[in-house]
Amino acid sequence: MRRSRMCAWATCCCSRMRAPTHGTSRTTISCAIRTRSTFIFNVNRKSHAMPSRYCQPRILAIAIAALFSHTSHAAEAEMAPVHVTASGSASGAAKLDVPLRDVPQAVQMAGKELIREQGVLDMKDVLRNVSGVAPAQGEGRRDQFYIRGFDATRDTLIDGMRDDSLYFRDLGNVERIEVLKGPAAVLYGRGSAGGAINRVTKKPVAKPLREAALTFGSNALRRLDVDLGGALAAQASFRLTGAVESGDSYRDVVHSKRTVLAPSLAWSAGDATSFLLQAEFLHQDRTPDRGIPSLNGRPAPVPVGHFYGERYDDATTEGRNARFSVEHAVNDKLTLRNNFQYSSLDLDAINTRTLGLTADATQVRRQITSFPQDQTNYLNQSEAVYLLDGGSVQHALLAGVELGYQTAGRVVRAAAATPVSLQAPQAVMAAPVLASLPMTIDSRYSGRTAALYLQDLLSFAAHWKALAGVRFDRFQQGQDDHRSGLAQRRTDRDWSPRVGLVYQPTAAHALYGNVSRSFLPVGNDLFYNGQDMAHIKPLVSLQREAGAKSEWLGGRLVSNVALYQITQRNIVTRDPGDPAGLRQVQTGEQQSKGFEADVSGTLLPGWKVNGSVTVNRARITQSHTYPVGNRPANIPDRAASLWTSYELGQGFTVGGGAFYAGRRFATEDNTVALPGYVRFDAMFGYQGKNWQAGVNLANLANRTYYESANNNFQIQPGASRGVTVFIRTQM
C-alpha cells in the first residue's frame, strides 16, 4: 500500500513519548493507514478500572449475573476491534492525539495502576499525587480543589467537556485523571487561573472483559465494583461499569451510601466513521460534614471524631450524564468530530453548620440550613482537525465551535440552631419543618455560551514545535431573584490566547515555554450573591511558564519540571473611598510564583515510583479587604508526595508512601492556621492467575492532621488510621 505523506509528517511531528504505566497512562502515537488510505492518529492507552454513576441494586444484580454467566463469544475467533478516537487522549491540553512532550504546558496524569495500588476511592486522594493540587473541604458534600493557588471547583471536565456540577465524583468509570496546569480557557472557555481536571472515562472494548471487586475496610466500608465489556458485532462493542458502596466515617454520625452505573456503546459505519454513546448515573446519600471550629488561631483541641451537626443532616444527590460523539475521517488530511453532552444534578440537603464559639469558648454556635439545588447543562462541541504539509513546516490545525446552555436554581432557608458543647457535642435537636425556616435565597440562573476556537501545532527545523491558539467567547448570563423580583443580566465577550514553543534537542528531552490567558466571569458559579452583576467585570489571569519534560532509563522513567508565574486581576475588594464598607471596586490582585517537579515510572524491573514536589509562593498582591502579602486559603507554600512499590516475586508486591503538606491558613485573613503534616501509607498485594488481593493501610502513625477548611470555624480533620482490604477477579 502506498505510504501517505502524512505518515512521514507523523514520524517527524508526532515522535513517540512513552509515559510509564505507573501513575500515568502509557500512550503510543502511531500512524495507521486504512484500506482507503485514510490517515489517522492511533492512540493506544493502558488505562484504569473502577466504576461511576447511578444504578439501582436490581440492575447491578443483573450485571453481576452476566459477569459469571457463560459467554459463547469468548471462544469465538477474535473480532475486528472497533476504532474509537477520543479527543484529548495523551493530553487534553491540546485536543490532539499527540505526545505529551509536544505540548508546551504542564500536564500530569494519575492512572489505573497508581489508583489501585493506593486503594483510593475519592478524587481528593488521587490528586494528592499531583504537584500543584491542594484538596479542599467542599462543605463536606462535594469535590473541591485548588490548582497552583487558585480555586478550581468548577474547572472539572469529563472526556474534555465541562463537568462543573457540584458533587463527589466516583472513580469507578475513570480510566485516568489528567490535570492541565495553568489557564485552559483557550480550548475550554471560562475558568480559573490554576488549571483544569479532566476525567478520562472507560471506553468500550472488543476483547471480552468480566471483572468484579469487593472492598471492605475500617468504619464499616463495603463496596462492590463490576466492569463488563466486549464485542457485540464485528464493528460494535460495549462497556458497563457499576458500583455499590456504603460506610461510616472516622467522624461521629457521618455516613455515606453511593450507587453508580455507567454504560457505553461504540460502533462504526465503515472505516471512516465511528460513534460513541455513553451514560452515567449517580445516587448518593451523605452526611454533609463541616468539620470542627477553631480556638486561639488553631483547630480546636478536640478529638477528630467530634461532629457538631445533627443526625438528620443529609445531602442526597441524583446525577445524570449522557454523551454522544461522532468522528468522521473525510480523507487523509481532514477529520471532523462532534461531541454532545447533557447532564443534570439535583441536590436536596440540610446541614447544621458551625458559626464559631460562644464568648466563654465552651459552646459551639450553630445554624441550621436547608439548601436544595439543581443544575442542567446542554453542551455541544463541533471540531475539525486538518493536517497540512507545508514542506519545511508541518501543521496540525484545530478549529472548533462550542455552544452551551446551563441553568441552575437554589433555595436557601436558614435559622439559628441550639449551641452544643465544644468538648462533648450531642445531637440535641429534632428535625425541623423546613417550610417554617426563613428563606434567604430563591434564585434561578442561566448562562449561554457561544465560542469559536482555533489552534495550530507546528513542527519545523527538526527539533522545534510551536503551539498557537485563541478562543473567543460570548457568555450571556442572567439571574432572577424570586424573592425581590430583581432580574440581572450581563454579557461578556473575551479572547483567550495561548502561545508556546517546544525545543527537543534529543528524542528523550523537551524544553518548553508558554504564555496563556483566561477569564472568569462573575457568574461562573452559576449563582451571584449580589445586586450589581452588570457592573462586575470578569477576572483576568495571565500565566508565564517554562519547563522540561524528559525520559530516562530508556523510557522507563518520565520526569517533568515547571516554573510558573500566574497573576489574576479584577478581584473584587472594598472601596477605600467608602468608610461604611458598602461599595466594592475591582482592584484586587493575587499572584502565584512556583516550582513543580514530578517523576513516575520504573527504576528497576518491578520497582515503580511516583513522586512530586511543589513550591508555591501564592500571595495577595493588591487588596483593600485583606492585608497585602497574605496567603490564599488552603494553599501551602510547600507540598510533596512519594509512592513506591516493589514486586517481591511469586505474585507478591509491597509498597508505601508519604504525603506532605506545609502550613496553611483557613481563610485569606490568615488568622487561623492549619499545621503542616506528613502522612504515611502502605500496601501489600498478591497477583494470582486471574485474581488479585491486597491490603492498604492509611495514616500508619495515626497522626492527627487537618486537610483543609471552609472558613475559620469549619476545619476538616484528616482521617485517622484505616485499613482497606480488596479482592478482584477477572473471568
C-alpha positions in Angstrom: 0.0 0.0 0.0 1.3 3.5 -0.8 2.7 5.3 2.2 0.9 8.6 2.8 3.0 11.7 3.0 1.1 12.5 6.2 2.6 9.3 7.8 6.0 10.9 7.2 4.7 14.0 9.0 3.6 11.8 11.9 7.1 10.3 12.1 8.6 13.8 12.3 6.0 15.8 14.2 4.5 13.2 16.5 7.6 11.4 17.7 6.8 8.9 20.4 6.6 9.9 24.1 6.3 6.9 26.3 4.7 7.5 29.6 5.4 4.8 32.2 2.5 2.7 33.3 2.8 3.6 37.0 1.0 6.8 37.8 0.4 7.7 34.2 -1.1 6.0 31.2 1.1 4.6 28.5 0.3 6.5 25.3 1.8 5.5 22.0 1.2 7.6 18.9 1.4 5.8 15.6 0.5 6.3 12.0 -2.1 4.0 10.6 -3.4 3.7 7.0 -6.8 2.3 6.4 -7.8 0.5 3.2 -8.9 3.8 1.8 -5.5 5.4 2.6 -7.1 7.4 5.4 -4.5 8.8 7.8 -5.3 8.7 11.5 -3.6 9.2 14.8 -3.9 5.9 16.6 -3.7 6.2 20.4 -3.0 3.1 22.4 -3.6 3.5 26.1 -3.3 1.3 29.1 -5.9 2.6 31.5 -7.5 2.1 34.8 -10.5 0.3 36.1 -13.3 1.0 38.7 -16.9 2.4 38.0 -19.1 5.6 38.1 -22.7 6.8 38.3 -26.1 5.7 39.5 -27.5 2.2 39.3 -30.4 0.5 41.1 -29.3 -2.6 43.0 -31.6 -4.6 40.8 -29.7 -3.5 37.7 -26.4 -4.2 39.3 -27.5 -7.7 40.3 -28.2 -8.4 36.6 -24.8 -7.1 35.7 -23.2 -9.4 38.3 -25.1 -12.3 36.9 -23.8 -11.5 33.5 -20.3 -11.4 34.8 -20.4 -15.1 35.9 -22.6 -16.4 33.1 -21.3 -18.5 30.2 -20.3 -16.3 27.2 -20.1 -18.1 24.0 -18.4 -15.2 22.3 -15.3 -15.7 24.4 -14.5 -18.9 22.4 -15.1 -17.4 19.0 -12.4 -16.1 16.7 -11.1 -12.6 17.7 -13.3 -9.9 16.2 -12.1 -6.8 14.4 -11.5 -4.1 17.0 -13.8 -1.1 17.0 -11.8 2.1 16.4 -12.9 4.9 18.7 -10.8 8.0 18.8 -11.1 10.1 22.0 -10.1 13.7 21.5 -7.5 14.7 24.1 -6.0 11.2 24.6 -2.4 11.9 25.6 -3.2 15.5 26.5 -6.5 17.3 26.9 -4.2 20.4 26.9 -4.2 20.3 23.0 -7.3 18.3 22.0 -5.0 16.5 19.6 -3.7 12.9 19.8 -0.1 13.9 20.2 2.7 13.0 22.7 2.7 14.9 25.9 6.1 16.3 25.2 4.8 18.1 22.1 2.5 20.3 24.3 4.2 23.4 25.8 2.2 23.2 29.0 2.5 21.2 32.2 0.2 18.2 32.3 0.2 15.4 34.9 -1.8 12.2 34.9 -2.8 9.6 37.6 -3.6 6.3 36.0 -5.1 3.0 36.9 -2.1 1.3 38.4 -1.4 4.1 40.9 -5.1 4.4 41.9 -5.4 0.7 42.5 -2.1 0.3 44.4 -3.1 3.1 46.8 -6.6 1.7 47.2 -8.2 5.1 47.0 -11.9 5.8 46.3 -12.1 9.6 46.1 -10.8 12.2 43.7 -9.0 14.1 46.5 -7.0 11.1 47.5 -5.9 10.5 43.9 -4.9 14.1 43.4 -2.6 14.1 46.4 -0.1 12.6 44.0 -0.2 15.6 41.6 2.1 18.6 42.1 0.4 21.9 42.5 -3.0 20.5 43.5 -4.4 21.0 47.0 -7.7 19.4 48.1 -10.3 21.5 50.0 -13.3 20.7 52.2 -16.1 21.4 49.6 -18.6 22.0 52.5 -18.4 18.2 53.2 -20.7 17.4 50.2 -18.7 17.9 47.0 -15.3 17.8 45.4 -13.2 21.0 45.7 -9.6 21.6 44.6 -7.1 24.3 44.3 -4.5 24.3 41.4 -1.4 26.5 41.6 -3.1 28.5 44.3 -6.4 29.2 42.7 -9.8 27.7 43.4 -10.7 25.2 40.6 -14.0 24.0 42.0 -15.8 24.5 38.7 -12.9 23.6 36.5 -13.6 19.9 36.1 -14.1 18.1 32.7 -15.2 14.7 31.7 -13.7 13.5 28.4 -12.8 17.1 27.6 -16.3 18.5 28.2 -17.4 20.7 31.0 -18.5 18.8 34.2 -18.9 21.7 36.6 -21.8 20.4 38.8 -21.0 20.2 42.5 -20.8 16.6 43.7 -18.4 13.9 44.8 -17.2 12.1 41.7 -16.8 8.3 41.8 -13.7 6.7 40.4 -15.5 3.6 39.1 -15.7 4.7 35.5 -12.4 6.6 35.4 -9.6 5.4 33.1 -7.2 8.1 34.2 -7.2 11.6 35.6 -5.4 14.4 33.7 -4.5 17.7 35.4 -3.9 20.6 33.0 -1.9 23.2 34.8 -2.3 26.8 34.1 -5.1 28.6 32.2 -7.1 26.3 29.9 -9.6 28.8 28.5 -8.0 28.7 25.0 -9.9 25.3 24.4 -12.4 25.1 27.3 -13.6 28.6 27.8 -14.2 30.4 31.1 -12.2 29.1 34.0 -9.8 29.8 36.9 -6.2 30.7 36.5 -4.8 27.4 38.0 -5.9 24.8 35.5 -8.5 22.1 34.9 -9.0 18.5 36.0 -10.1 16.1 33.2 -11.6 12.7 33.9 -11.0 10.3 31.0 -13.6 7.6 31.3 -13.6 3.9 30.4 -14.5 3.1 26.8 -16.0 0.1 25.1 -13.6 -2.8 24.4 -13.8 -5.6 21.8 -12.0 -8.2 23.9 -14.3 -9.9 26.5 -14.0 -8.2 29.9 -15.5 -9.7 33.1 -14.2 -8.2 36.3 -15.6 -7.8 39.8 -14.1 -6.4 43.0 -15.1 -6.5 46.7 -13.7 -3.9 49.1 -14.0 -3.9 52.9 -12.5 -1.5 55.4 -12.5 0.5 58.5 -15.6 2.3 59.6 -17.9 -0.3 58.0 -16.7 0.4 54.5 -18.3 -2.0 51.9 -18.0 -1.7 48.1 -18.8 -3.9 45.1 -17.4 -3.0 41.7 -18.2 -4.6 38.3 -16.6 -3.9 34.9 -18.0 -5.7 31.9 -17.2 -5.3 28.2 -16.8 -7.0 24.9 -17.8 -7.1 21.2 -21.4 -7.1 20.2 -20.7 -7.5 16.4 -17.8 -7.1 14.1 -17.9 -3.3 14.4 -19.7 -2.7 17.7 -18.6 -3.1 21.4 -19.8 -2.2 24.8 -18.7 -1.4 28.4 -20.7 -1.4 31.6 -19.3 -0.3 34.9 -21.1 -0.1 38.2 -20.6 0.1 41.9 -22.5 0.0 45.2 -20.8 1.5 48.3 -21.7 2.2 51.9 -19.8 3.1 55.0 -19.5 5.2 58.1 -16.6 7.6 58.9 -13.9 8.3 61.4 -16.2 11.3 62.1 -19.0 10.6 64.5 -22.5 10.3 63.0 -21.2 10.8 59.4 -22.2 8.1 56.9 -22.4 7.7 53.1 -24.1 5.5 50.6 -23.4 5.6 46.9 -24.7 3.7 43.8 -23.3 4.3 40.3 -23.8 2.9 36.8 -22.1 3.8 33.6 -23.0 2.0 30.3 -21.3 2.8 27.0 -21.6 1.6 23.4 -19.3 2.1 20.4 -19.8 1.3 16.8 -18.5 2.2 13.4 -20.0 2.7 9.9 -17.3 1.6 7.6 -13.7 2.5 8.0 -14.1 6.3 8.3 -16.9 6.9 10.8 -17.2 6.0 14.4 -19.8 6.6 17.1 -19.7 6.6 20.9 -22.7 6.7 23.2 -22.1 7.0 27.0 -24.2 7.5 30.1 -23.5 7.8 33.8 -26.0 7.7 36.7 -25.3 8.5 40.3 -27.3 8.3 43.5 -25.6 9.3 46.8 -26.8 9.9 50.4 -24.1 11.5 52.5 -23.9 13.4 55.8 -22.6 16.9 55.0 -19.7 17.4 57.4 -18.4 20.9 58.1 -15.7 19.7 60.5 -14.6 21.4 63.7 -14.2 25.0 64.9 -11.0 26.9 65.7 -9.7 28.2 69.0 -6.9 30.6 69.6 -5.9 30.7 65.9 -5.7 26.9 65.5 -8.1 24.0 65.1 -9.8 23.4 68.4 -8.1 20.7 70.6 -10.9 18.1 70.3 -10.9 14.5 69.1 -11.1 14.3 65.3 -14.3 12.4 65.5 -16.3 15.2 67.2 -19.3 16.1 65.0 -21.1 19.3 65.6 -24.1 18.7 63.3 -27.3 16.8 63.9 -28.4 13.2 63.0 -30.9 14.5 60.5 -28.3 16.3 58.4 -28.2 14.8 55.0 -27.3 15.6 51.4 -29.0 13.5 48.7 -27.5 13.8 45.2 -29.0 12.5 41.9 -26.8 12.9 38.9 -27.3 12.0 35.2 -24.9 12.4 32.3 -25.3 11.4 28.6 -22.7 12.0 25.9 -22.8 11.2 22.2 -19.7 11.5 20.0 -19.3 11.1 16.2 -16.0 11.2 14.3 -15.5 11.0 10.6 -12.3 10.9 8.6 -13.1 12.8 5.4 -9.8 12.0 3.8 -6.2 11.5 4.8 -5.9 15.1 6.0 -9.3 16.2 7.4 -11.2 14.7 10.4 -14.5 16.0 11.7 -16.0 15.3 15.1 -18.9 16.3 17.2 -19.5 15.9 20.9 -22.8 16.5 22.6 -23.4 16.3 26.4 -26.5 16.5 28.6 -26.1 16.5 32.3 -28.3 17.3 35.3 -27.8 17.2 39.0 -30.3 17.5 41.9 -29.3 18.1 45.5 -31.6 18.0 48.4 -29.7 18.9 51.6 -30.0 20.1 55.2 -27.0 20.8 57.3 -26.3 22.1 60.8 -23.2 24.2 60.4 -20.8 25.7 62.9 -20.5 29.5 63.1 -17.9 29.9 65.9 -17.7 29.7 69.7 -19.6 31.5 72.4 -17.8 34.2 74.4 -16.6 31.7 77.1 -15.3 29.3 74.3 -17.2 26.3 75.8 -20.1 26.2 73.4 -20.3 26.0 69.6 -22.7 28.4 67.9 -24.6 26.8 65.0 -27.0 27.5 62.2 -29.4 25.1 60.5 -29.6 25.4 56.8 -31.6 23.8 54.0 -30.2 24.3 50.5 -31.8 22.3 47.7 -30.2 23.0 44.3 -30.4 21.8 40.7 -28.3 22.3 37.6 -28.7 21.3 34.0 -26.1 21.5 31.2 -26.6 21.2 27.4 -23.2 21.4 25.7 -22.0 20.8 22.1 -18.6 20.9 20.5 -18.0 20.7 16.8 -14.4 20.4 15.7 -12.3 19.8 12.6 -8.6 18.7 12.6 -6.7 19.3 9.4 -3.1 18.1 8.7 -1.3 20.4 6.4 2.1 19.5 4.8 3.8 22.8 4.3 7.1 21.4 3.2 9.6 22.6 5.8 6.7 23.4 8.2 4.1 20.8 9.2 0.7 21.9 10.7 -1.9 20.1 12.8 -4.8 22.6 12.7 -7.8 22.5 15.0 -10.9 24.6 14.6 -13.9 24.3 16.9 -17.3 25.8 17.8 -18.9 25.3 21.2 -22.5 26.1 22.1 -23.8 25.7 25.6 -26.8 26.4 27.8 -26.7 26.0 31.6 -29.3 26.7 34.2 -29.2 26.4 37.9 -31.6 27.1 40.8 -31.2 27.2 44.5 -33.3 27.9 47.6 -31.8 28.5 51.0 -33.6 28.5 54.3 -31.7 29.2 57.5 -32.2 29.7 61.2 -30.2 29.7 64.4 -29.7 26.3 66.0 -29.1 25.3 69.6 -25.5 25.6 70.7 -23.6 22.4 71.7 -20.7 21.7 73.9 -17.2 22.1 72.3 -15.8 19.1 74.2 -18.8 16.8 74.3 -21.2 17.6 71.4 -24.5 15.8 71.4 -27.3 15.7 68.8 -30.0 17.7 70.7 -32.4 18.9 68.0 -35.5 17.4 66.4 -35.7 17.5 62.6 -37.2 20.9 61.7 -40.2 21.6 59.5 -38.2 23.1 56.6 -41.0 25.2 55.3 -41.1 27.1 58.6 -37.4 28.2 58.2 -36.9 31.8 57.0 -36.0 31.9 53.3 -32.8 33.8 52.5 -32.2 32.8 48.8 -34.6 31.8 46.0 -32.9 32.3 42.6 -32.7 30.9 39.1 -29.5 31.4 37.0 -29.0 30.8 33.3 -25.8 31.0 31.2 -25.4 30.8 27.4 -22.0 30.1 25.7 -21.1 30.7 22.1 -17.5 30.2 21.3 -15.0 29.8 18.4 -11.5 28.5 18.9 -8.5 28.0 16.6 -5.2 26.2 17.2 -2.1 25.3 15.2 0.6 22.8 16.2 3.6 23.5 14.0 6.6 21.3 13.5 9.7 22.8 11.9 13.5 22.7 11.8 13.7 19.1 13.0 13.8 19.9 16.8 11.2 22.7 17.1 7.5 22.8 17.6 5.1 25.7 18.3 1.6 25.8 19.6 -0.6 28.9 19.0 -4.2 29.2 19.7 -7.0 31.6 20.5 -10.6 31.3 21.6 -13.4 33.9 21.5 -16.3 33.5 24.0 -19.6 35.3 24.3 -21.0 34.4 27.7 -24.5 35.6 28.4 -25.7 35.3 31.9 -28.8 36.2 33.8 -30.2 35.7 37.3 -33.7 36.2 38.6 -34.3 36.7 42.3 -37.7 35.3 43.1 -37.9 37.0 46.5 -37.1 40.6 45.5 -38.1 40.4 41.8 -34.6 41.6 40.8 -33.6 40.5 37.3 -29.9 40.9 36.5 -28.3 40.4 33.1 -24.7 40.6 31.7 -22.9 39.6 28.6 -19.1 39.1 28.5 -17.0 38.9 25.3 -13.5 37.7 25.8 -10.4 36.4 24.0 -8.3 33.7 25.5 -4.9 33.2 23.7 -2.1 30.8 24.3 1.3 30.7 22.6 4.0 28.1 23.4 7.3 26.9 22.0 9.0 23.4 22.4 12.6 22.6 21.7 13.5 18.9 21.6 17.3 18.5 21.5 17.0 14.7 21.6 14.3 12.1 21.3 14.1 11.9 25.1 14.0 15.5 26.2 11.9 18.6 25.6 12.2 22.2 26.8 9.2 24.4 26.6 7.7 27.8 27.4 4.2 29.3 27.1 2.1 32.4 27.8 -1.6 31.9 28.3 -4.6 33.9 29.4 -8.0 33.0 30.9 -11.1 34.8 32.1 -13.6 34.1 34.9 -17.0 35.8 34.7 -19.0 36.8 37.8 -21.5 34.1 37.2 -19.0 31.2 36.8 -20.6 29.5 39.9 -24.0 29.7 38.2 -25.0 32.0 41.1 -24.2 35.5 42.1 -24.9 36.7 45.6 -25.1 40.4 44.8 -27.1 43.1 43.1 -24.5 44.6 40.7 -23.9 41.7 38.2 -24.0 44.1 35.3 -21.0 46.1 36.6 -18.7 43.2 37.7 -16.0 42.5 35.0 -14.5 39.0 34.6 -11.4 38.1 36.5 -8.5 38.0 34.1 -5.4 35.7 34.6 -2.1 35.6 32.8 0.4 32.8 33.1 4.1 32.6 32.1 5.5 29.1 32.3 8.8 27.3 31.4 9.7 23.7 31.9 11.3 20.5 30.8 9.8 17.0 30.0 12.3 14.1 29.9 12.6 10.3 29.6 15.2 8.4 31.4 16.4 4.8 31.6 15.4 4.0 28.1 11.9 5.5 28.6 11.1 3.6 31.8 11.1 6.8 33.8 9.5 10.2 33.0 10.1 13.5 34.7 8.6 16.9 34.4 9.7 20.2 35.9 8.0 23.6 35.6 8.5 27.2 36.7 5.5 29.5 36.5 4.0 32.9 37.4 0.3 33.5 37.4 -1.3 36.8 38.0 -5.1 37.2 38.5 -6.6 40.7 38.3 -10.0 42.4 38.7 -10.6 40.7 42.1 -13.4 42.4 44.0 -12.3 44.3 47.1 -13.6 47.0 49.4 -13.7 50.6 48.1 -11.1 52.5 50.1 -13.1 55.7 49.5 -16.2 54.3 51.2 -15.8 54.4 55.1 -19.0 52.4 55.5 -17.5 49.5 53.6 -20.6 49.0 51.4 -19.1 49.7 48.0 -16.7 47.5 46.1 -14.1 48.0 43.4 -12.2 45.6 41.2 -8.6 46.5 42.0 -7.7 43.3 43.8 -4.9 41.0 42.6 -3.5 37.6 43.5 -0.2 36.1 42.3 1.3 32.6 42.4 5.0 32.0 41.7 6.0 28.4 41.8 8.1 25.4 41.0 6.8 21.9 40.4 8.6 18.6 39.7 7.2 15.1 39.3 8.6 11.8 38.3 6.9 8.5 37.5 7.9 5.1 36.1 10.1 2.1 36.8 13.6 2.5 38.3 14.4 -1.2 38.1 12.3 -4.2 36.9 9.5 -4.5 39.4 10.4 -1.3 41.2 7.9 1.6 40.5 8.0 5.1 41.8 5.7 8.2 41.6 6.7 11.4 43.3 6.0 15.1 43.2 7.3 18.3 44.8 5.5 21.7 44.9 6.9 25.1 46.0 4.2 27.8 45.5 4.5 31.3 46.8 0.8 32.3 46.4 0.1 35.8 47.8 -2.5 38.6 47.8 -0.7 41.4 46.0 -3.4 44.0 45.9 -6.4 44.3 48.2 -8.4 46.6 50.5 -10.1 43.6 52.2 -7.1 41.6 53.3 -3.5 42.7 54.1 -1.2 42.6 51.1 1.1 39.6 51.4 -1.4 37.3 53.0 -1.8 33.8 51.6 -4.9 32.5 49.9 -6.9 29.9 51.8 -5.8 26.3 51.9 -2.6 26.8 49.9 0.7 25.5 51.4 4.0 27.1 50.5 5.4 23.5 50.1 3.9 20.1 49.4 5.3 16.8 48.3 4.3 13.2 47.7 6.2 9.9 47.2 4.8 6.5 46.4 6.8 3.4 45.6 6.1 -0.3 45.1 8.3 -3.4 44.6 7.4 -6.8 43.2 8.9 -9.4 45.5 8.2 -12.3 43.1 5.8 -15.2 43.3 3.0 -12.6 42.8 3.7 -10.5 45.9 4.0 -6.8 46.0 4.8 -4.3 48.8 4.5 -0.6 48.6 4.3 2.6 50.6 4.5 6.3 50.5 4.3 9.7 52.3 2.2 12.8 51.7 3.4 16.2 53.0 1.5 19.5 53.1 3.0 22.6 54.7 1.3 25.1 57.0 -1.9 26.6 55.5 -4.5 29.2 56.5 -8.2 28.7 56.8 -9.2 31.9 55.0 -7.5 34.9 53.4 -7.4 36.8 56.7 -4.7 34.4 57.8 -5.9 34.4 61.5 -6.4 30.6 61.8 -3.5 28.3 60.7 -3.6 24.6 59.9 -0.3 23.0 60.9 1.7 21.1 58.3 1.8 17.4 58.4 3.2 14.2 56.9 1.1 11.1 56.5 2.4 7.6 55.8 0.6 4.9 53.9 1.4 1.3 53.0 0.1 -1.6 50.9 0.6 -5.3 50.4 -0.8 -7.2 47.4 -0.9 -10.5 45.7 -1.4 -11.2 42.0 -2.8 -14.6 41.1 -3.6 -16.0 37.6 -6.9 -14.2 37.2 -7.4 -12.5 40.6 -5.7 -10.0 42.9 -6.0 -9.3 46.6 -4.5 -6.6 48.7 -4.4 -4.6 52.0 -4.0 -0.9 52.2 -3.0 0.9 55.4 -3.6 4.7 55.6 -2.1 7.0 58.2 0.1 4.4 59.7 1.2 6.6 62.6 -2.4 7.6 63.3 -1.3 11.2 63.3 -3.8 14.0 63.9 -3.8 16.4 61.0 -6.1 18.8 59.2 -6.8 18.6 55.5 -8.5 21.9 54.7 -11.0 24.4 55.8 -14.2 26.0 54.6 -13.7 29.0 56.8 -12.2 29.8 60.2 -14.8 27.8 62.1 -15.2 24.8 59.7 -12.0 22.8 59.6 -11.8 19.3 58.3 -9.6 16.8 60.2 -7.8 14.2 58.2 -8.7 10.5 58.5 -7.3 8.5 61.4 -5.6 5.2 60.8 -7.6 3.0 58.5 -7.4 -0.4 56.8 -8.9 -1.4 53.4 -8.9 -5.0 52.1 -9.9 -5.9 48.5 -10.2 -8.9 46.2 -10.6 -8.6 42.5 -11.3 -11.3 39.9 -11.2 -11.4 36.1 -13.0 -14.1 34.1 
